[in-house]
Amino acid sequence: MTAPDAPRPRTATPSRRTALLAGAGAAAALGLGAPRARAATGRATAGGRGRVLRVRPDGTGDLPTVQAAVDATPDHPDRPWTIVLAPGTYRETVGVPESKTGLTLLGSTGDPRDTVIVHDNASGTPRPDGSGTYGTSGSATVTAAADGFTARRLTFANDFLRADHPEITAQQAVALRVLGDRSLFDRCRFLGHQDTLLTDTRHRTLTARQYFHRCYTEGDVDFVFGRATAVHAGGEFRMLDRPVDFTPYGFVFAPSTAAGTPHGFLAVRCRFTSEAPDGAYKLARPWVPSSDPTAWPRLVVRDSVMDAGTDTAQPYANMREQYPWQGFLFREYANRGPGARIPVPENRPLLTAAEAAAHTPEAYLGDWDARAALRRAR
């Protein structure tokens, strides 16, 4: 995914990185992320999730790193496994392969700001073995390819900063890439700049249903993107400020739904908030990858609240002129707030009430009852 223009030189933002690494206290002071998920006395448990491994960065747990714990769980287990992460910052990349079905990563305190998995690879970062650069997908801090993957009350972050690496022009930097079907995220945070959250599938012929419950996602350019069937319920999308002299500053969504997939992105009862000037952001643009020219991007945003950061006159734009956004499904329904005004109706298509009935979490997720899975995970 490419930026709309190259930003002018910027100064580093150590306050954001410092807050991320310092954990909940500093993050709260700077207003980073969602409120505490539960009272400080509450503790997340692994009840009902099968066998458990505990990870502590000081080495007093079963294992000291997230990847070591993932590797220690069996392939295709007969009962699910849970990895409980003690509070701290885990600076590593993590891969959950397709064989680790039903795995859960759980933050132990109940506050996602307390437990952070973070790294700083970008698309243009050279691989240590000299085999080239990581590419967008390879830049992910965490890659979860297994079906039935669950993450609860964790922060996934990519703290690559453009100003720190002026030599890197491919600046996409993914915090999480998730590819599996029936993937569940409960009260997690996804922090980055460009291409923060990649909701993907293992192949364009496969459907991957993913449910994000009360999660917080921040970024600037195309920071929620991919071809999965992804439902965001009750979450927040935070549009970051950028020291640039052009608009748009960026885009929230860039769906690339495969032609054979019946549903794309759905955001329902979410909040869209902004640190940027009024109207600095577009809501979305369609992504038709060169690897899949038949993609038919789909996005519905409904029953949500939008602050003034969204460009109300032209909330959608083209990524490539040969694929105009009007040729795809970009629709809204019953949104409110200053960013949901409709000064130019043809630029902001709405669903009818009858059409909206087909764009619900249940319709998108089919025979997977994500809410029941969420209750079982608690």
Buried (B, 14 or more C-beta within 10 A) or exposed (E): BBBBEEBEEEEEBEEBBEBBBBBBEBBBEEEBBBEBBBEEEEEBBBEEBBEBBBBBBEEEBBBBBBBBBBBEBEEEBEEBBBBBBBBBBBBBBBBBBBEBBBBBBBBBBBBBBBBBBBBBBBBBBEEEEEEEBBBBBBBBBBBBBBBBBBBBBBBBBBBBBBEBBEEBEBBBBBBBBBBBBBBBBBBBBBBBBBBBBBBBBBEBEBBBBBBBBBBBBBBBBBBBBBBBBBBBBBBBBBBBBBEBEEBBBBBBBBBBBBEEBEBBBBBBBBBBBBBBEBBBBBBBBBBBBEEBEEBBBBBBBBBBBBBBBBBBEBBBBBBEEEBEBEEBBBBBBBBEBBBBBBEEEEBBBBBEEEEBEEBBBEEBBEEBBBBEBBEBBE
